[in-house]
């Protein structure tokens, strides 16, 4: 039974990893498109996604040619996972003040 559970856990982790890689690929493709066609929009998105400027500079400096989009996609993915975890850890209750009701 323990072996079957371990095998199941490994298979599930593999599926999660494959799904994450698929999302990262889609993000990378969009980054490459924006790099080629609208770099200002890319930087606007990075600001809204809360990618730190220092982290972005670090990625630019250490990335080899052609690898920047992949590394940036991974950074965006990790940042989004952090944001989701933060929301999970720090839930905000609904506003109960009558002045804020529509």
VOKEVO-333273 format. One record per atom (N, C-alpha, C, O, CB): residue in three letters; z, y, x. Coordinates in steps of 0.001 Angstrom, whole numbers, plus 500000, padded with zeros to 6 digits. Glycine has a CB too. Layout:
% VOKEVO-333273
alaZYX;...
% end
This chain:
% VOKEVO-333273
unk500000498807500820;unk500000500000500000;unk500000501259500866;unk499261502203500586;unk501203499997499066;unk500823501277501911;unk500886502439502793;unk499540502667503475;unk499109503808503648;unk501995502258503845;unk498879501574503861;unk497563501688504490;unk496560502307503530;unk495781503178503917;unk497067500314504960;unk496574501860502279;unk495652502391501274;unk495901503872501030;unk494958504649500884;unk495786501616499962;unk497165504259500986;unk497494505671500788;unk497017506503501978;unk496469507591501802;unk499014505850500585;unk497225505989503179;unk496783506692504380;unk495263506827504388;unk494730507885504722;unk497262505957505648;unk494586505779504028;unk493117505803503964;unk492641506821502931;unk491709507583503186;unk492563504400503622;unk493281506828501775;unk492945507793500727;unk493160509218501234;unk492309510084501030;unk493794507539499457;unk494288509463501889;unk494582510792502424;unk493535511225503443;unk493117512384503455;unk495970510812503063;unk493110510298504297;unk492082510611505291;unk490757510960504619;unk490085511910505020;unk491891509430506251;unk490386510199503608;unk489138510463502890;unk489188511817502183;unk488205512560502185;unk488859509346501871;unk490318512131501588;unk490456513418500903;unk490379514570501903;unk489750515591501623;unk491786513477500125;unk491007514417503053;unk490954515463504071;unk489528515642504577;unk489095516767504827;unk491897515131505241;unk488805514553504727;unk487409514628505144;unk486593515406504120;unk485769516241504493;unk486823513218505337;unk486811515146502841;unk486095515872501788;unk486452517351501795;unk485584518201501596;unk486406515269500418;unk487710517660502020;unk488132519063502098;unk487443519737503276;unk486930520849503146;unk489677519174502234;unk487430519071504418;unk486778519629505603;unk485290519852505363;unk484748520883505759;unk486980518707506805;unk484626518897504721;unk483199519039504425;unk482958520201503475;unk482002520956503651;unk482640517742503824;unk483806520352502479;unk483666521456501528;unk483880522792502227;unk483143523748501985;unk484661521300500362;unk484884522860503091;unk485133524093503834;unk483935524445504705;unk483522525604504756;unk486398523959504697;unk483379523461505385;unk482210523716506232;unk481030524216505403;unk480276525076505857;unk481814522445506997;unk480867523690504207;unk479784524149503334;unk479991525611502946;unk479040526392502945;unk479696523268502069;unk481219525985502618;unk481502527389502297;unk481286528283503512;unk480715529367503395;unk482942527542501782;unk481736527834504666;unk481560528620505889;unk480080528806506181;unk479670529887506602;unk482261527943507085;unk479270527775505968;unk477821527896506163;unk477225528958505248;unk476379529746505672;unk477135526551505914;unk477661528978504001;unk477140529982503057;unk477556531386503473;unk476766532325503371;unk477635529690501626;unk478783531533503938;unk479247532840504409;unk478435533260505627;unk478009534411505725;unk480762532802504750;unk478217532322506564;unk477442532618507771;unk476031533073507426;unk475520534024508016;unk477384531392508680;unk475408532400506477;unk474055532779506064;unk474030534209505531;unk473117534976505836;unk473527531806504997;unk475032534560504739;unk475093535922504185;unk475338536941505292;unk474765538030505269;unk476203536026503113;unk476180536600506255;unk476428537503507384;unk475137537741508151;unk474815538881508485;unk477514536926508325;unk474401536683508429;unk473134536823509155;unk472157537695508383;unk471458538522508970;unk472511535447509419;unk472109537512507075;unk471226538325506233;unk471627539802506309;unk470773540676506459;unk471269537831504762;unk472916540068506208;unk473384541452506262;unk473212542050507652;unk472905543236507772;unk474845541529505844;unk473400541264508696;unk473168541751510058;unk471731542236510211;unk471475543267510833;unk473472540645511091;unk470815541495509648;unk469398541818509785;unk468958542958508875;unk468070543731509236;unk468568540598509496;unk469575543072507690;unk469043543991506688;unk469932545172506321;unk469421546218505919;unk468754543243505476;unk471246545032506448;unk472135546117506013;unk473496545991506690;unk474469545550506078;unk472300546105504473;unk473550546382507955;unk474779546239508733;unk475917547060508138;unk477076546654508216;unk474541546656510180;unk475599548218507539;unk476643549043506930;unk477305548324505758;unk478518548426505574;unk476059550378506461;unk476533547611504983;unk477095546846503874;unk477984545718504406;unk479028545421503825;unk475968546273502983;unk477574545099505498;unk478404544062506119;unk479765544633506501;unk480797544033506201;unk477702543473507363;unk479770545794507163;unk481043546395507564;unk481863546827506357;unk483093546777506395;unk480799547588508478;unk481208547243505305;unk481917547581504068;unk482606546343503501;unk483762546406503083;unk480943548179503026;unk481901545232503489;unk482491543979503012;unk483676543565503883;unk484710543138503371;unk481435542864502993;unk483521543691505186;unk484604543301506090;unk485849544139505843;unk486970543633505910;unk484160543438507549;unk485651545419505557;unk486781546289505236;unk487467545812503958;unk488693545709503905;unk486316547754505082;unk486673545523502935;unk487242545082501658;unk487882543697501754;unk488813543383501012;unk486164545073500587;unk487383542885502659;unk487964541557502861;unk489195541605503768;unk489843540588504013;unk486922540614503455;unk489502542802504256;unk490692543028505078;unk490625542288506411;unk491609541699506860;unk491934542599504320;unk489445542329507036;unk489298541789508386;unk489700542907509341;unk489088543975509347;unk487817541278508667;unk490715542662510136;unk491247543703511010;unk490213544140512039;unk489473543324512588;unk492510543212511711;unk490181545451512288;unk489219546014513228;unk489402545421514626;unk488421545111515303;unk489358547539513279;unk490641545264515052;unk490903544679516370;unk490388543254516470;unk489846542849517498;unk492391544707516670;unk490559542505515406;unk490066541116515380;unk488544541097515413;unk487944540247516073;unk490583540370514120;unk487921542026514706;unk486466542116514695;unk485938542451516093;unk484966541851516550;unk485999543175513677;unk486573543400516764;unk486161543759518125;unk486295542563519059;unk485431542316519900;unk486998544941518652;unk487388541826518900;unk487605540628519715;unk486491539605519490;unk485986539013520445;unk488972540000519392;unk486112539401518238;unk485034538454517928;unk483715538905518539;unk482963538093519078;unk484879538294516411;unk483437540199518455;unk482188540731519007;unk482154540528520517;unk481130540124521067;unk482031542231518663;unk483265540805521185;unk483315540712522648;unk483226539280523155;unk482597539031524183;unk484584541344523159;unk483836538345522464;unk483877536977522992;unk482773536073522467;unk482584534969522977;unk485195536361522674;unk482046536524521460;unk481006535678520869;unk479772535632521750;unk479314536651522268;unk480633536182519475;unk479253534449521906;unk477983534289522592;unk476871534684521627;unk477045534643520409;unk477794532827523108;unk475744535061522181;unk474611535440521338;unk474308534320520358;unk474204533155520742;unk473364535763522195;unk474167534675519107;unk473846533693518086;unk475048533019517461;unk474909532318516458;unk472970532668518659;unk476239533216518037;unk477437532568517506;unk478339533528516744;unk479316533108516125;unk478215531934518629;unk478012534815516787;unk478865535810516135;unk478995535535514642;unk480101535565514102;unk478309537217516360;unk477893535272513978;unk477930535054512528;unk478802533852512178;unk479543533887511196;unk476508534851511977;unk478717532799512970;unk479534531613512700;unk481017531913512898;unk481842531534512066;unk479108530451513608;unk481357532585513982;unk482763532905514232;unk483300533876513188;unk484443533748512749;unk482935533496515633;unk482486534840512792;unk482916535782511763;unk483088535072510422;unk484025535368509681;unk481906536934511632;unk482207534153510109;unk482329533386508862;unk483638532601508846;unk484315532537507820;unk481128532425508691;unk483987532013509963;unk485246531267510048;unk486453532205509915;unk487458531852509298;unk485319530494511381;unk486342533382510492;unk487423534371510367;unk487590534807508911;unk488713534907508417;unk487140535603511261;unk486484535063508230;unk486539535446506814;unk487169534322505998;unk488026534571505151;unk485120535777506274;unk486747533096506253;unk487288531947505512;unk488803531840505720;unk489555531658504762;unk486590530632505958;unk489240531952506970;unk490670531858507255;unk491445532998506600;unk492547532793506092;unk490910531861508764;unk490876534186506613;unk491545535338505995;unk491688535125504492;unk492727535451503918;unk490763536642506277;unk490673534591503860;unk490754534338502422;unk491801533271502112;unk492512533371501113;unk489386533908501878;unk491896532262502955;unk492928531240502766;unk494323531857502922;unk495245531516502181;unk492735530077503777;unk494469532766503888;unk495754533454504060;unk496106534274502822;unk497247534262502360;unk495715534365505300;unk495120534979502295;unk495366535805501109;unk495787534945499921;unk496711535309499193;unk494114536618500752;unk495129533825499722;unk495501532931498624;unk496910532375498807;unk497681532285497852;unk494500531784498514;unk497232532006500032;unk498576531490500300;unk499623532571500054;unk500688532298499498;unk498679530968501747;unk499318533789500467;unk500246534898500247;unk500474535124498752;unk501609535325498320;unk499712536186500906;unk499415535092497975;unk499558535258496524;unk500383534130495918;unk501149534343494978;unk498182535316495853;unk500219532939496461;unk500985531793495974;unk502468531943496334;unk503347531642495527;unk500420530479496560;unk502727532413497559;unk504102532562498038;unk504826533758497421;unk506050533743497286;unk504105532697499539;unk504076534786497047;unk504661536016496529;unk504034536387495191;unk503317537385495108;unk504485537160497534;unk504284535617494155;unk503670535917492852;unk504174537256492298;unk505334537628492472;unk503968534784491844;unk503281537946491642;unk503617539229491024;unk503712539000489523;unk502751538558488894;unk502550540341491368;unk504868539299488952;unk505007539094487506;unk504157540104486741;unk503847541174487266;unk506489539210487078;unk503782539780485523;unk503001540724484720;unk503797542009484496;unk505026541993484433;unk502606540091483363;unk503083543103484380;unk503718544391484117;unk504272544360482702;unk503557544052481748;unk502713545579484304;unk505541544677482580;unk506161544646481251;unk506421546046480706;unk506956546200479608;unk507468543867481302;unk506047547052481464;unk506239548436481035;unk505234548773479937;unk504030548606480131;unk506091549414482233;unk505705549237478807;unk504848549542477651;unk503825550630477967;unk502761550664477349;unk505702549972476462;unk504121551512478904;unk503190552589479250;unk501905552059479883;unk500882552745479864;unk503860553573480198;unk501940550862480438;unk500782550303481115;unk499927549429480205;unk498884548937480635;unk501226549507482303;unk500335549231478988;unk499561548406478062;unk498344549169477569;unk498378550392477429;unk500428547959476873;unk497289548451477313;unk496060549064476798;unk496060549100475300;unk495104549583474694;unk494837548319477290;
% end
